[in-house]
Amino acid sequence: MINTETPKDARAWSGRFAEPVSEIVKRYTGSVTFDFRLWPQDVRGSLAHARMLHRQNIISRQDLADIERGMKQIVAEIESGTFTWQLDAEDVHLNIERRLTGLIGDAGKRLHTGRSRNDQVATDIRLWLRDAIDDIDTLIVALQHALTDLAEQHAATPMPGFTHLQVAQPVTFGHHLMAYFEMLKRDRSRLADVRRRTNLLPLGAAALAGTTFPIDRLSVAHELGFDGVCENSLDAVSDRDFAIEFTAAAAILMMHISRFAEELILWMNPRIAFIDLPDRFCTGSSIMPQKKNPDIPELARGKSGRVFGHLMALLTLMKGQALAYNKDNQEDKEPLFDTVTTLTDTLRIFADLVSGIHVRSDNMAAALDQGYATATDLADYLVKKGLPFRDAHEVVASAIRQCEENRLGLADLPLAELRKFSALIEDDVFSVLTIDGSLSARNHIGGTAPDQVRAAILRSRQQA
């Protein structure tokens, strides 16, 4: 609940000003309507700061006990829904501080000793994003598991591999799915790097120059699980690289999901019909009763653009800022929050969606009869017989041209006809021109041979 009434002494800086802030400015500058979600991190950071202040003899034992008691009550109120967020208090930080002071008096006012909202908010965002990255990593792993489970079922299911959306060479559906596993593996690695750079403590930088109090930043970092501290106070309060870098990694991840979504949309088209999606991920038409629309993949494809936009928004937000903190930085939260929400929802849905895919292997096999998918295998066959590859390429191209004129497949040509294109062709050629022969011939790490696909799945389960 957000309260828009103006209580007395609402603002931490009200003594400096002779007139109250206008209502429209309160709405324009307030962030509690969206940054309230940082409250768990704000409480954790404040308690760690209070304990450090006590250890350093900056506040008394009684003050610390009162702060801990007050924070416990605030957490209970927030979790029960009885806490009233005040727009006049601007943000989550002042809302909690004001309620704490109302509960315990002067001890609540002493909590802010040796810190500023500048380093406080930077700490809370890093804590929040660190937690979000951990959750996202778990969701990526769940999607990887769904992919590998489906890939294992179809490690030997042949389908056309495409380049330029034209039939190129045979692959297995399992091999195709494992390509997305590899993309997600890189996404996990990128996010792990982001987490490492995010996991440094800004608290102690105060407004921009540090503090005159004898604080112990390293002890606070240890209590909050940070790997270390930000070592320049100006940079600590004004840096948003971690948010930009996270959104960049999220944009790449959403791009990967969008590519997969595009393939699901294509594969579900009745003219292709390689797969069917569960009804719970599709919708019908308000006018055409026969329609089954792949809305979830289409939305995921569209939401990738939403995340791309957030990346550009954060880059634009930061590009013109002089050191140190500026009010502009309040605008970092909504893009970051929405990126995390979009990404987590998409990953969660796609893990369930992949688990429900029905593969229409008969249509995949039928599609391999079009497009001369084994043409490269015939060229490789001739090369192994001693013909230079460029010459072999010409031989096969000529054979395909005749096949097209007669509406035949390469394997449909009699041996005598094939030998007209090259005397090197013998009766062993027909094993090369089969789909199974083509697949099994690519039996090396990274290849599409079913044994290699199964080996890749085994490795992936050891890694994920």
VOGU-3710 file (C-alpha; in Angstrom, 3 decimals, decimal comma):
1> mintetpkda> 0,000/0,000/0,000  1,344/3,446/-0,971  0,193/6,405/1,157  0,306/9,797/-0,600  -0,519/11,917/2,464  2,208/14,231/3,730  3,321/13,457/7,299  5,354/15,883/9,384  9,126/15,753/8,872  8,712/13,357/5,971
11> rawsgrfaep> 12,016/14,101/4,288  15,469/13,569/5,657  16,567/16,948/4,289  13,446/19,070/4,919  15,202/21,551/7,242  17,097/23,053/4,318  13,990/24,195/2,440  11,444/26,925/3,088  8,508/25,430/1,169  7,137/21,938/0,704
21> vseivkrytg> 7,627/19,921/-2,446  4,683/20,025/-4,842  2,522/16,962/-5,318  3,574/16,431/-8,918  7,252/16,652/-7,963  6,699/14,074/-5,221  5,256/11,688/-7,786  7,954/12,542/-10,302  10,865/12,011/-7,915  9,484/9,231/-5,746
31> svtfdfrlwp> 10,707/5,702/-6,369  9,037/3,733/-3,585  6,348/2,536/-6,004  8,956/0,281/-7,606  12,027/0,135/-5,341  10,042/-1,205/-2,373  11,071/-4,639/-3,620  14,570/-3,902/-2,292  13,356/-4,050/1,301  14,935/-7,437/2,182
41> qdvrgslaha> 18,311/-6,219/0,946  17,871/-2,855/2,705  17,186/-4,592/6,006  20,148/-6,950/5,586  22,494/-4,116/4,689  21,274/-1,892/7,525  21,667/-4,633/10,131  25,188/-5,436/8,945  26,026/-1,700/9,062  24,564/-1,367/12,592
51> rmlhrqniis> 26,557/-4,331/13,886  29,728/-2,862/12,446  28,969/0,518/14,062  28,635/-1,220/17,416  31,834/-3,237/16,966  33,631/0,009/16,189  32,149/1,679/19,322  30,255/4,201/17,194  26,838/3,215/18,584  26,027/1,555/21,904
61> rqdladierg> 25,000/-2,021/22,569  21,540/-0,768/23,487  21,227/1,122/20,202  22,106/-2,050/18,302  19,599/-4,108/20,287  16,895/-1,523/19,589  17,729/-1,442/15,875  17,584/-5,234/15,638  14,282/-5,319/17,509  12,798/-2,569/15,352
71> mkqivaeies> 13,943/-4,200/12,124  12,398/-7,499/13,188  9,045/-5,779/13,638  9,368/-3,973/10,285  10,064/-7,262/8,502  6,983/-8,789/10,133  4,851/-5,819/9,051  6,083/-5,943/5,454  5,621/-9,687/5,177  2,111/-9,472/6,628
81> gtftwqldae> 1,131/-6,584/4,357  0,464/-4,127/7,193  3,450/-1,868/6,461  2,380/1,414/4,843  4,760/2,746/2,237  4,796/6,549/2,212  5,312/8,372/-1,089  6,580/11,384/0,892  9,481/9,315/2,146  10,559/8,959/-1,495
91> dvhlnierrl> 12,096/5,499/-1,482  12,375/2,176/0,285  15,356/3,336/2,345  13,729/6,354/3,977  10,464/4,484/4,435  12,189/1,830/6,506  14,325/4,361/8,362  11,308/6,487/9,262  9,338/3,506/10,531  12,369/2,335/12,523
101> tgligdagkr> 12,738/5,750/14,150  9,031/5,762/14,955  9,415/2,409/16,687  12,687/2,895/18,607  13,373/6,635/18,664  16,875/8,100/18,481  18,565/4,743/17,959  16,849/4,626/14,573  18,318/8,006/13,688  21,822/6,807/14,612
111> lhtgrsrndq> 21,627/3,949/12,117  22,510/6,311/9,268  25,823/7,252/10,901  28,728/6,813/8,509  26,644/6,139/5,422  24,618/7,961/2,763  21,671/6,917/0,677  24,154/6,973/-2,208  26,191/4,026/-0,938  23,140/2,474/0,703
121> vatdirlwlr> 21,173/2,168/-2,529  24,239/0,968/-4,433  24,662/-1,784/-1,850  21,009/-2,799/-1,927  20,945/-3,040/-5,728  24,080/-5,188/-5,777  22,631/-7,485/-3,124  19,359/-7,730/-5,031  21,012/-8,393/-8,380  23,316/-11,001/-6,877
131> daiddidtli> 20,273/-12,870/-5,571  18,528/-12,478/-8,936  21,523/-13,880/-10,834  21,545/-16,936/-8,573  17,842/-17,513/-9,256  18,330/-17,045/-13,002  21,195/-19,529/-13,036  18,926/-22,144/-11,465  16,279/-21,471/-14,120  18,810/-21,754/-16,947
141> valqhaltdl> 19,900/-25,139/-15,598  16,266/-26,277/-15,517  15,862/-25,287/-19,181  19,110/-27,070/-20,049  17,814/-30,213/-18,363  14,585/-30,025/-20,358  16,590/-29,672/-23,578  18,895/-32,581/-22,799  15,984/-34,827/-21,810  14,258/-34,141/-25,132
151> aeqhaatpmp> 17,533/-34,399/-27,033  18,225/-37,795/-25,518  14,865/-39,075/-26,746  15,746/-37,876/-30,253  19,494/-38,403/-30,425  18,970/-40,447/-33,605  15,868/-38,730/-35,008  16,878/-37,305/-38,421  15,781/-33,888/-39,587  17,009/-31,414/-42,180
161> gfthlqvaqp> 19,726/-29,057/-41,081  19,333/-25,647/-42,686  21,479/-22,810/-43,866  19,772/-19,755/-45,357  16,580/-21,622/-44,342  17,314/-24,039/-47,192  17,829/-27,763/-46,690  21,565/-28,245/-46,206  22,584/-31,547/-44,576  20,949/-34,142/-42,342
171> vtfghhlmay> 21,272/-33,644/-38,598  19,462/-35,211/-35,681  16,842/-33,346/-33,720  18,817/-34,096/-30,568  21,904/-32,481/-32,084  19,864/-29,420/-33,015  18,519/-29,066/-29,470  21,989/-29,417/-27,979  23,078/-26,334/-29,907  20,805/-24,364/-27,579
181> femlkrdrsr> 22,319/-26,117/-24,579  25,687/-24,734/-25,670  24,266/-21,218/-26,003  22,795/-21,428/-22,520  26,116/-22,706/-21,183  27,793/-19,534/-22,443  24,960/-17,483/-20,933  25,613/-19,063/-17,533  29,292/-18,264/-17,860  28,585/-14,630/-18,735
191> ladvrrrtnl> 26,212/-14,238/-15,788  28,767/-15,810/-13,446  31,256/-13,164/-14,579  28,678/-10,436/-13,973  27,995/-11,794/-10,496  31,681/-11,712/-9,649  31,994/-8,053/-10,609  28,687/-7,216/-8,905  29,744/-8,832/-5,655  31,773/-5,916/-4,256
201> lplgaaalag> 30,561/-3,740/-1,383  29,986/0,002/-1,974  28,853/0,677/1,620  31,318/2,933/3,397  31,786/5,241/0,440  29,074/7,421/2,037  27,967/10,291/-0,226  31,072/10,254/-2,408  34,248/10,784/-0,347  34,087/8,195/2,420
211> ttfpidrlsv> 33,336/8,977/6,064  35,157/10,446/9,049  33,956/7,608/11,305  36,300/4,636/12,001  34,275/2,110/10,038  35,308/-1,449/9,119  34,127/-2,029/5,560  35,715/-5,454/5,197  33,768/-6,882/8,134  30,505/-5,657/6,584
221> ahelgfdgvc> 31,516/-7,155/3,243  32,202/-10,494/4,927  28,885/-10,511/6,788  26,931/-9,751/3,600  28,801/-12,310/1,503  30,668/-9,847/-0,715  34,032/-10,850/-2,152  35,545/-7,473/-1,307  34,876/-3,746/-1,314  34,725/-1,095/-4,006
231> ensldavsdr> 38,084/0,602/-3,606  37,267/4,123/-4,803  34,472/5,995/-3,040  33,552/8,096/-6,075  33,275/5,048/-8,276  31,455/3,060/-5,586  28,428/5,367/-5,452  28,215/6,206/-9,152  29,077/2,899/-10,820  26,275/1,105/-12,617
241> dfaieftaaa> 28,491/-1,034/-14,846  27,205/-4,132/-13,101  23,609/-3,300/-14,036  24,570/-2,554/-17,635  26,674/-5,686/-17,902  23,889/-7,814/-16,443  21,373/-6,368/-18,894  23,800/-7,017/-21,754  24,141/-10,652/-20,677  20,361/-10,842/-20,299
251> ailmmhisrf> 19,917/-9,408/-23,797  22,172/-12,101/-25,269  20,274/-14,776/-23,351  16,948/-13,419/-24,583  18,358/-13,334/-28,113  19,132/-17,049/-27,816  15,632/-17,760/-26,549  14,198/-15,644/-29,364  16,086/-17,711/-31,957  14,712/-20,886/-30,410
261> aeelilwmnp> 11,240/-19,333/-30,307  11,470/-18,508/-34,005  12,316/-22,123/-34,804  9,440/-23,393/-32,680  7,103/-21,097/-34,611  8,435/-22,357/-37,938  8,399/-25,997/-36,879  4,786/-25,737/-35,722  3,582/-24,271/-39,022  1,368/-26,893/-40,722
271> riafidlpdr> 3,455/-26,646/-43,903  6,461/-27,851/-41,896  4,821/-29,618/-38,933  7,986/-30,876/-37,250  6,544/-30,408/-33,751  3,374/-29,711/-31,858  3,218/-27,597/-28,700  1,002/-28,367/-25,707  -2,325/-26,568/-25,775  -1,494/-24,687/-22,562
281> fctgssimpq> 1,141/-22,677/-24,430  -1,082/-21,772/-27,376  -4,248/-19,821/-28,114  -6,957/-19,920/-30,733  -8,421/-17,275/-32,996  -11,458/-15,128/-32,242  -12,690/-15,704/-35,816  -10,889/-18,756/-37,269  -11,827/-21,885/-35,305  -9,074/-24,038/-36,792
291> kknpdipela> -6,188/-21,919/-35,494  -3,652/-22,975/-32,877  -1,292/-20,062/-32,433  2,154/-20,413/-30,785  1,647/-17,350/-28,594  4,321/-18,129/-25,995  7,191/-18,394/-28,512  5,879/-15,291/-30,277  5,762/-13,334/-27,024  9,241/-14,475/-26,048
301> rgksgrvfgh> 10,483/-13,346/-29,431  8,855/-9,970/-28,802  10,048/-9,646/-25,208  13,633/-9,968/-26,369  13,217/-6,490/-27,859  11,986/-5,255/-24,487  15,230/-6,390/-22,826  17,340/-4,977/-25,663  15,609/-1,646/-25,026  16,457/-1,764/-21,327
311> lmalltlmkg> 20,133/-2,224/-22,210  20,059/0,859/-24,414  18,192/2,784/-21,715  20,866/2,039/-19,110  23,718/2,883/-21,465  22,027/6,159/-22,361  21,323/6,882/-18,690  24,991/6,661/-17,765  26,747/8,096/-20,784  26,517/11,778/-19,836
321> qalaynkdnq> 26,947/11,648/-16,068  29,846/13,369/-14,366  31,062/11,886/-11,080  29,679/11,097/-8,616  26,062/10,216/-7,830  23,300/11,972/-9,774  19,532/11,697/-9,474  19,538/10,221/-12,983  20,592/6,965/-11,363  17,154/6,508/-9,872
331> edkeplfdtv> 16,160/5,520/-13,413  18,388/2,446/-13,311  15,970/0,374/-11,273  12,889/-0,055/-13,433  14,831/-1,323/-16,483  16,842/-3,635/-14,239  13,800/-4,919/-12,359  11,831/-5,500/-15,556  14,765/-7,272/-17,200  14,973/-9,718/-14,318
341> ttltdtlrif> 11,197/-10,268/-14,281  11,049/-10,818/-18,044  14,012/-13,168/-18,026  12,887/-15,273/-15,071  9,342/-15,635/-16,381  10,579/-16,586/-19,855  13,044/-19,179/-18,586  10,502/-20,745/-16,251  7,884/-21,016/-19,007  10,305/-22,362/-21,607
351> adlvsgihvr> 11,534/-25,181/-19,367  7,929/-26,358/-19,066  7,241/-25,765/-22,761  10,248/-27,808/-23,937  9,218/-30,688/-21,683  5,861/-30,794/-23,462  7,027/-30,676/-27,085  5,634/-33,471/-29,256  8,050/-34,342/-32,063  6,601/-35,387/-35,417
361> sdnmaaaldq> 9,550/-37,421/-36,632  7,721/-38,707/-39,691  7,436/-35,173/-41,061  11,097/-34,515/-40,303  12,069/-37,624/-42,235  9,794/-36,693/-45,144  11,381/-33,248/-45,331  14,765/-34,865/-45,880  13,479/-36,197/-49,189  13,486/-32,610/-50,428
371> gyatatdlad> 16,514/-30,444/-51,026  19,163/-33,108/-51,717  20,459/-33,194/-48,140  23,104/-35,848/-48,926  24,721/-33,915/-51,789  27,757/-33,029/-49,670  28,126/-36,688/-48,730  28,398/-37,594/-52,426  31,025/-34,887/-52,899  32,974/-36,205/-49,891
381> ylvkkglpfr> 32,694/-39,731/-51,328  34,336/-38,582/-54,563  37,077/-36,753/-52,692  37,873/-39,930/-50,780  38,178/-41,628/-54,163  40,833/-39,098/-55,144  38,904/-36,328/-56,915  39,762/-32,755/-55,828  36,908/-31,222/-53,847  36,155/-28,418/-56,301
391> dahevvasai> 35,850/-30,971/-59,096  33,687/-33,171/-56,917  31,487/-30,149/-56,206  30,912/-29,684/-59,943  30,154/-33,359/-60,491  27,485/-33,399/-57,778  25,994/-30,116/-58,954  25,558/-31,598/-62,436  23,940/-34,719/-61,000  21,517/-32,626/-58,944
401> rqceenrlgl> 20,568/-30,597/-61,980  19,549/-33,798/-63,771  17,665/-34,987/-60,688  15,719/-31,737/-60,558  14,792/-32,024/-64,221  13,498/-35,545/-63,656  12,121/-34,960/-60,155  14,347/-37,619/-58,644  16,479/-37,887/-55,541  20,197/-38,615/-55,761
411> adlplaelrk> 19,641/-42,122/-54,410  16,984/-42,691/-57,084  19,497/-42,430/-59,930  20,689/-45,826/-61,160  24,379/-46,556/-60,800  24,840/-46,330/-64,554  23,420/-42,811/-64,562  25,589/-41,755/-61,634  28,706/-43,092/-63,362  28,017/-40,759/-66,294
421> fsalieddvf> 29,020/-37,935/-63,976  32,134/-39,678/-62,613  33,703/-43,060/-63,297  34,870/-43,067/-59,661  31,332/-43,816/-58,496  30,769/-47,463/-57,618  27,945/-49,458/-56,080  29,094/-48,582/-52,548  27,809/-45,054/-53,175  24,263/-45,895/-52,141
431> svltidgsls> 25,228/-46,442/-48,494  26,674/-42,933/-48,559  23,459/-41,455/-49,923  21,248/-42,738/-47,108  20,258/-40,437/-44,239  21,529/-42,866/-41,626  24,819/-43,163/-43,483  25,166/-39,410/-43,636  24,517/-39,029/-39,917  26,750/-41,856/-38,728
441> arnhiggtap> 29,637/-40,640/-40,922  29,941/-37,461/-38,836  31,263/-39,345/-35,853  33,542/-36,873/-34,097  33,227/-34,493/-31,147  30,671/-31,863/-32,128  29,303/-33,954/-34,990  25,705/-35,019/-35,497  26,268/-38,797/-35,379  23,815/-40,237/-32,827
451> dqvraailrs> 26,656/-41,672/-30,724  28,253/-38,237/-30,564  24,948/-36,619/-29,624  24,558/-39,089/-26,760  28,131/-38,408/-25,668  27,437/-34,653/-25,739  24,350/-35,166/-23,592  26,386/-37,181/-21,089  29,015/-34,425/-20,908  26,334/-31,789/-20,511
461> rqqa> 24,796/-33,584/-17,541  28,175/-33,685/-15,876  28,577/-29,926/-16,434  25,117/-28,583/-15,563
//
